[in-house]
Amino acid sequence: MSTEPDAALIEQGRKLFAGDWRFIWASPSIETLPPMAGLEVAFAGRSNVGKSSLINALTGRNALARTSHTPGRTQELIFFEGPENADFRLVDMPGYGYASAPKTKVASWTALIHKFLLGRATLARVYVLIDARHGIKDVDLDVLKTLDKSAVSYQVVLTKADQVKAGELKTVIADTSATLAKHPAAFPELLVTSSRTGDGMPELRAAMVRLIEERRR
């Protein structure tokens, strides 16, 4: 579980994400990425884990990121830029583990994700989203191993926590934390969120503010 961020970080996070956020770029390939600028954080996760809903909840907008009930719809790296003075971007990565997509398409998405993780100097952290109803799956472990090999900091975020009973959620948190302990490259604090209720959003915003401050010292 995450430690409680201080009130100042919570307020800075609120102000950052209350600002003007907008879509700026969609990249279907490494060759079409936008020029590197400022800091970026990316959101990775299985298809239908709730990445777009999380981005919308973070920024307080209903349709900044396109949500879909069809898994695997996001096939590009989608970039969103924050307020002008923030010099900060969010990146919605293609969902992985979508078995119904053609194998060539899955291979293409996977290659795009891996190349992006290994070659983006402005990428400050990857938030790996895990559905609290299901916990970490084998396909998630593959991504964690890729991140372990890269130089990118990553942190796990449990999504859809409101859809899990308290006792079951406690077990998922414990199991996830135990798995992360075997991945020394993982940021030790686990964030628990719900896009529907807003739970955990202040803490996630605060974590990003802390990250920005640390990287710019």
C-alpha positions in Angstrom: 0.0 0.0 0.0 1.1 3.6 -0.5 2.2 5.8 2.3 0.0 8.9 2.8 1.3 11.8 0.7 1.4 15.2 2.4 -1.3 17.8 2.0 0.9 20.1 -0.1 1.6 17.3 -2.7 -2.2 16.5 -2.8 -3.0 20.2 -3.5 -0.2 20.5 -6.1 -1.5 17.4 -7.8 -5.1 18.8 -7.8 -3.9 22.0 -9.4 -1.8 20.3 -12.0 -4.6 18.1 -13.2 -7.3 20.8 -12.9 -5.4 22.7 -15.7 -5.8 22.4 -19.4 -5.1 18.9 -20.7 -5.4 18.0 -24.4 -4.7 15.3 -26.9 -1.6 16.2 -28.9 -0.3 13.1 -30.8 -1.0 9.5 -31.8 1.9 7.2 -32.8 1.3 3.9 -34.5 5.1 3.3 -34.8 8.4 4.4 -33.2 9.1 6.4 -36.3 6.1 8.6 -35.8 6.7 9.5 -32.1 6.5 13.2 -31.2 9.8 15.0 -30.4 10.9 14.4 -26.9 10.2 17.3 -24.5 9.7 17.8 -20.8 8.8 14.7 -18.8 6.4 11.9 -19.7 4.7 9.1 -17.7 3.0 6.2 -19.5 0.2 3.9 -18.6 0.5 0.3 -19.5 -1.9 -2.6 -18.8 -4.0 -5.4 -20.2 -6.7 -4.5 -22.6 -9.8 -3.3 -20.8 -7.9 -2.7 -17.5 -9.3 0.9 -17.5 -6.4 3.0 -18.8 -8.5 5.5 -20.6 -11.0 5.8 -17.7 -8.1 6.4 -15.3 -6.7 9.2 -17.5 -10.2 10.8 -17.7 -10.6 10.5 -13.9 -7.1 12.0 -13.3 -7.8 15.0 -15.4 -11.4 15.4 -14.4 -12.6 15.0 -18.0 -15.2 12.6 -19.4 -13.7 12.2 -22.8 -10.1 13.3 -23.0 -9.1 9.6 -23.5 -11.4 7.5 -25.6 -12.9 4.6 -23.7 -14.2 1.5 -25.3 -16.0 -1.6 -24.3 -14.1 -3.4 -27.1 -10.7 -4.6 -25.7 -7.7 -3.9 -27.9 -9.2 -0.8 -29.5 -6.2 1.5 -28.6 -3.6 0.5 -31.1 -1.3 3.5 -30.9 0.7 5.4 -28.3 -1.7 8.3 -27.4 -0.1 11.5 -26.0 -1.8 14.1 -23.8 -0.2 17.3 -22.8 -0.8 19.2 -19.6 -0.8 23.0 -18.8 1.8 24.9 -20.8 4.1 25.7 -17.8 4.0 22.1 -16.6 6.0 20.6 -19.4 4.4 17.2 -18.6 2.7 14.6 -20.7 0.7 11.4 -20.2 1.0 8.5 -22.6 -1.8 5.9 -23.1 -0.1 2.8 -24.3 -1.8 0.0 -26.4 -3.4 -2.6 -24.2 -1.6 -5.9 -24.1 -2.8 -9.5 -23.8 -5.7 -9.2 -26.2 -5.9 -12.7 -27.4 -8.6 -12.2 -30.0 -6.6 -9.8 -32.1 -4.6 -11.2 -35.1 -1.2 -12.4 -33.9 0.6 -10.1 -36.3 -1.2 -7.1 -34.8 -0.4 -8.3 -31.3 3.3 -8.7 -32.2 3.3 -5.2 -33.7 1.8 -3.6 -30.6 4.2 -5.5 -28.3 7.2 -4.4 -30.4 6.0 -0.8 -30.2 5.6 -0.9 -26.4 9.0 -2.5 -25.9 10.8 -0.1 -28.2 9.1 2.9 -26.6 10.1 1.7 -23.1 13.7 1.1 -24.0 14.3 4.2 -26.0 12.4 7.2 -24.6 14.8 9.4 -22.6 11.9 11.7 -21.4 9.9 8.8 -20.0 10.1 9.3 -16.2 7.9 6.4 -15.1 5.5 3.7 -16.3 2.4 3.1 -14.3 1.4 -0.6 -14.8 -2.3 -0.9 -14.3 -3.6 -4.2 -12.8 -7.3 -5.0 -12.5 -8.0 -5.4 -8.8 -10.7 -8.1 -9.7 -8.1 -10.4 -11.2 -4.7 -9.5 -9.8 -1.4 -10.0 -11.6 -1.5 -12.4 -14.6 1.3 -14.1 -16.5 1.0 -11.5 -19.3 1.6 -8.8 -16.7 4.7 -10.5 -15.4 6.1 -10.5 -18.9 5.7 -6.7 -19.0 7.3 -6.4 -15.5 10.3 -8.4 -16.7 10.6 -6.1 -19.7 10.5 -3.1 -17.4 13.1 -4.7 -15.1 15.5 -4.9 -18.0 14.9 -1.3 -19.0 16.1 1.8 -17.2 12.5 3.1 -16.6 11.1 3.4 -13.1 7.7 1.7 -12.8 4.9 1.5 -10.3 1.8 -0.7 -10.1 -1.7 0.8 -9.9 -4.7 -1.4 -9.0 -7.8 -0.3 -10.9 -11.5 -0.9 -10.4 -11.0 -1.3 -6.6 -14.6 -0.3 -6.0 -15.7 -3.6 -7.7 -14.0 -5.8 -5.2 -15.2 -6.6 -1.7 -13.0 -5.2 1.1 -11.6 -8.6 2.2 -10.9 -9.7 -1.3 -9.2 -6.4 -2.1 -6.9 -6.8 1.0 -5.8 -10.2 -0.4 -5.2 -8.8 -3.9 -3.1 -6.0 -2.4 -1.1 -8.4 -0.3 -0.5 -10.8 -3.2 0.4 -8.0 -5.6 2.9 -6.5 -3.0 4.5 -10.0 -2.5 4.9 -10.3 -6.3 6.4 -6.8 -6.6 9.0 -7.7 -3.9 10.5 -10.0 -6.4 11.0 -7.2 -8.9 13.6 -4.8 -7.4 13.1 -2.3 -10.2 9.5 -1.8 -9.2 8.6 1.3 -7.1 7.7 -0.2 -3.7 4.4 1.7 -3.1 1.2 0.2 -4.5 -1.5 2.6 -5.5 -5.2 1.5 -5.2 -7.7 3.4 -7.4 -11.2 3.5 -8.7 -12.0 5.7 -11.7 -15.7 5.5 -11.0 -15.5 6.8 -7.4 -12.3 8.8 -7.6 -10.6 6.8 -4.8 -6.9 6.9 -5.1 -6.8 9.7 -7.6 -5.4 12.4 -5.2 -2.6 10.0 -4.2 -1.8 9.1 -7.9 -1.7 12.8 -8.8 0.5 13.5 -5.8 2.9 10.7 -6.8 3.3 12.3 -10.2 4.0 15.7 -8.6 6.7 14.1 -6.4 8.2 12.5 -9.5 8.3 15.8 -11.4 10.0 17.5 -8.4 12.6 14.7 -8.0 13.4 14.6 -11.7 13.9 18.4 -12.0 16.2 18.8 -9.0 
